[in-house]
């Protein structure tokens, strides 16, 4: 990671992440920036400001889809990190303009409907249920009395 980019990222974390973000989120941001650099490696040594452009972000998205084999929804998360970081850099006057690359289209994959036999098994399991598996006291649906079958106490 270029010296300036690492320095900017550290400043970004210090300002934006001081209280609310986890180390895991910071790792995701760093990884997104590394992928941004990797996607633009064939362009030679670029300055931090030259990396935070629309063209570089588009190249990163193509890299994530083709080379890393990510799904569009996963690549969009990395795009979101880079766009947020670039917006902060613009606010700090480190770059001239923010990244405005649109999200990738995510194909709509509605869940398959349950078959009649699956619905029947689900209803049967629900009818035979005696409560959840925690050790708290709850009310059994069939007996209407408190018992140690677990879960939240509910009246039916």
Backbone as CSV, one residue per row, in Angstrom:
resi,resn,N_x,N_y,N_z,CA_x,CA_y,CA_z,C_x,C_y,C_z
1,UNK,0.861,-1.170,0.000,0.000,0.000,0.000,0.908,1.233,0.000
2,UNK,0.572,2.207,-0.839,1.426,3.395,-0.916,1.453,4.109,0.434
3,UNK,2.542,4.801,0.667,2.743,5.477,1.955,1.609,6.453,2.264
4,UNK,1.266,7.288,1.279,0.212,8.278,1.505,-1.143,7.625,1.736
5,UNK,-1.422,6.589,0.969,-2.714,5.913,1.108,-2.846,5.277,2.488
6,UNK,-1.774,4.642,2.966,-1.794,4.043,4.306,-1.964,5.119,5.374
7,UNK,-1.285,6.236,5.176,-1.405,7.349,6.125,-2.839,7.909,6.134
8,UNK,-3.414,8.074,4.954,-4.794,8.587,4.854,-5.778,7.625,5.513
9,UNK,-5.545,6.329,5.282,-6.437,5.325,5.861,-6.354,5.344,7.386
10,UNK,-5.158,5.489,7.928,-4.999,5.579,9.379,-5.709,6.810,9.937
11,UNK,-5.607,7.922,9.237,-6.315,9.138,9.670,-7.827,8.943,9.603
12,UNK,-8.283,8.289,8.544,-9.713,7.998,8.371,-10.222,7.141,9.536
13,UNK,-9.469,6.094,9.862,-9.863,5.227,10.980,-9.883,6.007,12.292
14,UNK,-8.878,6.827,12.510,-8.806,7.592,13.762,-10.003,8.536,13.898
15,UNK,-10.405,9.121,12.787,-11.509,10.087,12.842,-12.878,9.423,12.825
16,UNK,-13.074,8.469,11.947,-14.401,7.875,11.744,-14.675,6.646,12.604
17,UNK,-13.640,5.940,13.005,-13.832,4.645,13.649,-13.450,4.654,15.119
18,UNK,-13.205,5.787,15.674,-12.703,5.849,17.050,-13.632,5.146,18.032
19,UNK,-14.927,5.253,17.838,-15.849,4.706,18.826,-16.739,3.574,18.323
20,UNK,-17.004,3.496,17.041,-18.092,2.633,16.612,-17.709,1.435,15.773
21,UNK,-16.586,1.400,15.139,-16.278,0.304,14.233,-15.314,-0.699,14.866
22,UNK,-15.419,-1.927,14.430,-14.584,-2.993,14.969,-13.301,-3.142,14.155
23,UNK,-12.383,-3.917,14.699,-11.145,-4.230,13.983,-11.452,-5.019,12.713
24,UNK,-12.483,-5.824,12.766,-12.868,-6.610,11.594,-13.264,-5.692,10.437
25,UNK,-14.011,-4.642,10.730,-14.407,-3.695,9.694,-13.179,-3.002,9.116
26,UNK,-12.242,-2.646,9.977,-11.010,-2.024,9.501,-10.258,-2.962,8.557
27,UNK,-10.232,-4.263,8.876,-9.580,-5.235,7.995,-10.268,-5.267,6.636
28,UNK,-11.599,-5.189,6.633,-12.335,-5.194,5.366,-11.984,-3.956,4.535
29,UNK,-11.888,-2.803,5.184,-11.492,-1.589,4.478,-10.093,-1.737,3.887
30,UNK,-9.157,-2.226,4.685,-7.776,-2.395,4.204,-7.739,-3.373,3.030
31,UNK,-8.505,-4.439,3.132,-8.533,-5.427,2.052,-9.110,-4.815,0.776
32,UNK,-10.152,-4.000,0.906,-10.739,-3.343,-0.268,-9.711,-2.418,-0.932
33,UNK,-8.934,-1.709,-0.119,-7.903,-0.824,-0.672,-6.805,-1.652,-1.348
34,UNK,-6.440,-2.784,-0.760,-5.439,-3.656,-1.395,-5.940,-4.172,-2.735
35,UNK,-7.228,-4.516,-2.806,-7.803,-4.975,-4.071,-7.840,-3.834,-5.087
36,UNK,-8.084,-2.620,-4.637,-8.052,-1.452,-5.516,-6.659,-1.300,-6.124
37,UNK,-5.641,-1.466,-5.290,-4.260,-1.366,-5.765,-3.940,-2.517,-6.722
38,UNK,-4.326,-3.742,-6.371,-4.051,-4.908,-7.213,-4.732,-4.787,-8.574
39,UNK,-5.947,-4.272,-8.589,-6.687,-4.139,-9.846,-6.051,-3.115,-10.778
40,UNK,-5.283,-2.201,-10.214,-4.667,-1.139,-11.010,-3.153,-1.281,-11.111
41,UNK,-2.624,-2.449,-10.753,-1.166,-2.660,-10.741,-0.564,-2.537,-12.134
42,UNK,-1.298,-2.916,-13.167,-0.765,-2.854,-14.525,-0.628,-1.422,-15.041
43,UNK,-1.157,-0.457,-14.321,-1.060,0.951,-14.720,0.212,1.604,-14.185
44,UNK,1.042,0.848,-13.503,2.280,1.394,-12.954,2.057,1.946,-11.562
45,UNK,3.057,2.618,-11.066,2.986,3.190,-9.717,2.093,4.425,-9.756
46,UNK,0.953,4.334,-9.115,0.005,5.438,-9.064,0.056,6.095,-7.690
47,UNK,-0.156,7.382,-7.677,-0.238,8.071,-6.386,-1.561,7.705,-5.723
48,UNK,-1.674,8.027,-4.463,-2.908,7.747,-3.731,-4.091,8.455,-4.383
49,UNK,-3.902,9.692,-4.795,-4.984,10.449,-5.432,-5.368,9.837,-6.773
50,UNK,-4.408,9.291,-7.504,-4.708,8.660,-8.800,-5.444,7.339,-8.622
51,UNK,-5.288,6.697,-7.473,-5.993,5.439,-7.209,-7.448,5.665,-6.832
52,UNK,-7.748,6.786,-6.251,-9.109,7.051,-5.778,-9.898,7.793,-6.843
53,UNK,-10.116,7.094,-7.975,-10.864,7.651,-9.094,-11.952,6.681,-9.531
54,UNK,-12.878,7.176,-10.340,-13.941,6.320,-10.867,-13.367,5.180,-11.699
55,UNK,-12.386,5.496,-12.551,-11.796,4.460,-13.393,-11.158,3.355,-12.551
56,UNK,-10.412,3.734,-11.532,-9.770,2.736,-10.665,-10.802,1.885,-9.937
57,UNK,-11.878,2.500,-9.501,-12.933,1.747,-8.803,-13.606,0.761,-9.751
58,UNK,-13.864,1.200,-10.994,-14.459,0.277,-11.982,-13.523,-0.899,-12.259
59,UNK,-12.227,-0.611,-12.342,-11.254,-1.682,-12.558,-11.244,-2.648,-11.374
60,UNK,-11.389,-2.116,-10.157,-11.433,-2.968,-8.974,-12.656,-3.889,-9.032
61,UNK,-13.807,-3.351,-9.416,-15.013,-4.175,-9.497,-14.840,-5.293,-10.529
62,UNK,-14.262,-4.965,-11.688,-14.006,-5.984,-12.707,-13.035,-7.038,-12.189
63,UNK,-12.013,-6.597,-11.478,-11.024,-7.504,-10.880,-11.700,-8.450,-9.879
64,UNK,-12.548,-7.909,-9.040,-13.211,-8.734,-8.025,-14.125,-9.778,-8.662
65,UNK,-14.808,-9.394,-9.726,-15.713,-10.334,-10.391,-14.952,-11.392,-11.181
66,UNK,-13.958,-10.967,-11.957,-13.291,-11.906,-12.860,-12.132,-12.653,-12.212
67,UNK,-11.249,-11.960,-11.542,-10.056,-12.609,-10.983,-10.355,-13.280,-9.646
68,UNK,-11.035,-12.566,-8.761,-11.303,-13.106,-7.430,-12.575,-13.954,-7.386
69,UNK,-13.401,-13.882,-8.426,-14.603,-14.710,-8.510,-15.698,-14.332,-7.518
70,UNK,-15.734,-13.069,-7.123,-16.755,-12.645,-6.164,-18.107,-12.451,-6.843
71,UNK,-19.144,-12.585,-6.055,-20.494,-12.277,-6.518,-20.662,-10.761,-6.510
72,UNK,-21.575,-10.218,-7.319,-21.784,-8.770,-7.345,-22.098,-8.169,-5.980
73,UNK,-22.861,-8.856,-5.176,-23.216,-8.300,-3.865,-21.976,-8.153,-2.978
74,UNK,-21.034,-9.068,-3.073,-19.794,-8.999,-2.297,-18.892,-7.891,-2.832
75,UNK,-18.783,-7.798,-4.148,-17.980,-6.731,-4.755,-18.557,-5.358,-4.398
76,UNK,-19.873,-5.262,-4.307,-20.500,-3.990,-3.946,-20.100,-3.538,-2.545
77,UNK,-19.847,-4.480,-1.662,-19.415,-4.125,-0.308,-18.035,-3.467,-0.356
78,UNK,-17.145,-4.027,-1.143,-15.818,-3.418,-1.297,-15.935,-2.046,-1.952
79,UNK,-16.811,-1.920,-2.939,-17.050,-0.625,-3.589,-17.535,0.401,-2.566
80,UNK,-18.438,-0.041,-1.693,-18.977,0.852,-0.667,-17.857,1.365,0.239
81,UNK,-16.937,0.493,0.637,-15.822,0.899,1.478,-14.942,1.928,0.767
82,UNK,-14.599,1.647,-0.492,-13.724,2.545,-1.240,-14.408,3.894,-1.471
83,UNK,-15.700,3.880,-1.790,-16.447,5.125,-2.016,-16.510,5.949,-0.731
84,UNK,-16.761,5.308,0.399,-16.821,6.030,1.678,-15.465,6.648,2.015
85,UNK,-14.406,5.882,1.808,-13.061,6.393,2.067,-12.734,7.556,1.138
86,UNK,-13.077,7.431,-0.145,-12.817,8.505,-1.109,-13.620,9.760,-0.763
87,UNK,-14.846,9.594,-0.287,-15.657,10.758,0.111,-14.986,11.491,1.274
88,UNK,-14.453,10.736,2.221,-13.735,11.361,3.333,-12.489,12.087,2.818
89,UNK,-11.762,11.448,1.900,-10.570,12.079,1.330,-10.936,13.376,0.623
90,UNK,-12.060,13.401,-0.055,-12.523,14.637,-0.715,-12.850,15.706,0.330
91,UNK,-13.525,15.307,1.402,-13.852,16.259,2.470,-12.594,16.843,3.108
92,UNK,-11.528,16.056,3.131,-10.258,16.505,3.695,-9.376,17.206,2.656
93,UNK,-9.909,17.401,1.447,-9.185,18.034,0.336,-7.921,17.268,-0.054
94,UNK,-7.971,15.942,0.069,-6.841,15.107,-0.337,-6.960,14.696,-1.797
95,UNK,-8.189,14.644,-2.306,-8.438,14.345,-3.719,-9.407,15.394,-4.259
96,UNK,-9.448,15.506,-5.584,-10.254,16.555,-6.218,-11.743,16.254,-6.198
97,UNK,-12.115,15.006,-6.470,-13.548,14.681,-6.488,-13.778,13.267,-5.977
98,UNK,-14.948,13.021,-5.420,-15.224,11.692,-4.860,-15.504,10.667,-5.958
99,UNK,-15.507,9.417,-5.577,-15.844,8.330,-6.502,-17.365,8.244,-6.593
100,UNK,-17.865,8.169,-7.820,-19.321,8.119,-8.026,-19.720,6.918,-8.877
101,UNK,-19.065,5.808,-8.693,-19.363,4.593,-9.450,-20.600,3.931,-8.853
102,UNK,-21.558,3.597,-9.708,-22.785,2.942,-9.251,-22.500,1.513,-8.817
103,UNK,-23.404,1.010,-7.971,-23.306,-0.388,-7.548,-23.527,-1.306,-8.743
104,UNK,-22.977,-2.497,-8.641,-23.237,-3.529,-9.645,-24.664,-4.027,-9.474
105,UNK,-25.269,-4.407,-10.563,-26.614,-4.983,-10.492,-26.517,-6.375,-9.862
106,UNK,-27.364,-6.613,-8.911,-27.392,-7.910,-8.241,-28.613,-8.665,-8.755
107,UNK,-28.410,-9.846,-9.331,-29.557,-10.592,-9.850,-30.528,-10.958,-8.736
108,UNK,-31.782,-10.841,-9.047,-32.828,-11.162,-8.081,-33.078,-12.661,-8.110
109,UNK,-32.794,-13.335,-7.024,-32.996,-14.779,-6.925,-34.012,-15.061,-5.831
110,UNK,-35.303,-15.011,-6.176,-36.299,-15.277,-5.138,-36.180,-16.715,-4.634
111,UNK,-36.468,-16.924,-3.364,-36.381,-18.288,-2.836,-37.440,-19.182,-3.466
112,UNK,-37.107,-20.441,-3.580,-38.063,-21.394,-4.124,-39.162,-21.636,-3.103
113,UNK,-40.370,-21.829,-3.608,-41.495,-22.110,-2.723,-41.352,-23.521,-2.145
114,UNK,-41.855,-23.707,-0.939,-41.845,-25.037,-0.334,-42.820,-25.938,-1.071
115,UNK,-42.462,-27.198,-1.161,-43.382,-28.166,-1.768,-44.501,-28.467,-0.772
116,UNK,-45.572,-29.093,-1.250,-46.684,-29.441,-0.367,-46.232,-30.354,0.767
117,UNK,-45.362,-31.310,0.465,-44.890,-32.222,1.510,-44.034,-31.480,2.538
118,UNK,-43.235,-30.495,2.089,-42.430,-29.723,3.024,-43.315,-28.872,3.935
119,UNK,-44.365,-28.276,3.375,-45.295,-27.480,4.176,-45.995,-28.376,5.189
120,UNK,-46.392,-29.558,4.763,-47.059,-30.506,5.661,-46.136,-30.901,6.818
121,UNK,-44.874,-31.184,6.521,-43.915,-31.535,7.577,-43.685,-30.363,8.519
122,UNK,-43.642,-29.149,7.977,-43.451,-27.957,8.791,-44.621,-27.769,9.756
123,UNK,-45.853,-27.906,9.257,-47.027,-27.782,10.122,-47.038,-28.869,11.195
124,UNK,-46.679,-30.075,10.820,-46.648,-31.182,11.766,-45.624,-30.921,12.870
125,UNK,-44.455,-30.438,12.484,-43.414,-30.130,13.469,-43.870,-29.012,14.398
126,UNK,-44.555,-28.008,13.851,-45.033,-26.895,14.668,-46.088,-27.363,15.659
127,UNK,-46.977,-28.241,15.243,-48.026,-28.761,16.130,-47.431,-29.583,17.268
128,UNK,-46.356,-30.290,16.985,-45.745,-31.167,17.988,-44.694,-30.462,18.842
129,UNK,-44.425,-29.219,18.565,-43.396,-28.491,19.305,-43.818,-28.298,20.760
130,UNK,-42.860,-28.435,21.661,-43.142,-28.262,23.094,-42.474,-27.026,23.650
131,UNK,-41.914,-26.197,22.817,-41.210,-25.001,23.278,-39.799,-25.007,22.747
132,UNK,-39.054,-24.020,23.121,-37.677,-23.955,22.635,-36.756,-24.691,23.595
133,UNK,-35.470,-24.595,23.379,-34.521,-25.424,24.115,-33.758,-24.688,25.207
134,UNK,-34.162,-23.492,25.561,-33.440,-22.802,26.625,-33.900,-23.332,27.978
135,UNK,-33.252,-22.895,29.062,-33.590,-23.416,30.383,-34.490,-22.487,31.161
136,UNK,-35.094,-21.513,30.479,-36.011,-20.608,31.146,-37.404,-21.225,31.188
137,UNK,-38.203,-20.733,32.095,-39.564,-21.239,32.219,-40.457,-20.606,31.164
138,UNK,-41.283,-21.398,30.503,-42.248,-20.869,29.545,-43.559,-21.641,29.673
139,UNK,-44.552,-21.240,28.932,-45.867,-21.863,28.983,-46.016,-22.782,27.778
140,UNK,-46.296,-24.036,28.023,-46.510,-24.980,26.931,-47.849,-24.711,26.288
141,UNK,-47.873,-24.762,24.976,-49.093,-24.435,24.245,-50.197,-25.455,24.507
142,UNK,-49.840,-26.731,24.614,-50.878,-27.743,24.747,-51.416,-27.865,26.172
143,UNK,-50.616,-27.536,27.173,-51.056,-27.716,28.552,-51.496,-26.411,29.207
144,UNK,-51.000,-25.282,28.729,-51.363,-24.004,29.319,-50.773,-23.787,30.702
145,UNK,-49.754,-24.522,31.059,-49.136,-24.352,32.370,-47.648,-24.084,32.205
146,UNK,-47.074,-23.508,33.241,-45.646,-23.212,33.191,-44.848,-24.496,33.372
147,UNK,-43.772,-24.582,32.604,-42.914,-25.754,32.688,-41.492,-25.340,32.340
148,UNK,-40.524,-26.176,32.595,-39.134,-25.863,32.305,-38.757,-26.349,30.903
149,UNK,-39.591,-26.038,29.907,-39.241,-26.464,28.549,-38.425,-25.408,27.821
150,UNK,-38.329,-24.201,28.359,-37.443,-23.189,27.827,-38.152,-22.118,27.012
151,UNK,-37.383,-21.112,26.612,-37.885,-20.055,25.738,-38.554,-18.931,26.470
152,UNK,-39.114,-18.030,25.697,-39.810,-16.895,26.269,-41.157,-17.331,26.813
153,UNK,-41.563,-16.712,27.874,-42.854,-17.029,28.467,-43.935,-16.395,27.610
154,UNK,-44.806,-17.229,27.038,-45.869,-16.742,26.168,-47.193,-17.360,26.571
155,UNK,-48.233,-16.604,26.471,-49.561,-17.151,26.677,-50.213,-17.347,25.343
156,UNK,-50.873,-18.459,25.159,-51.517,-18.741,23.876,-53.005,-18.805,24.038
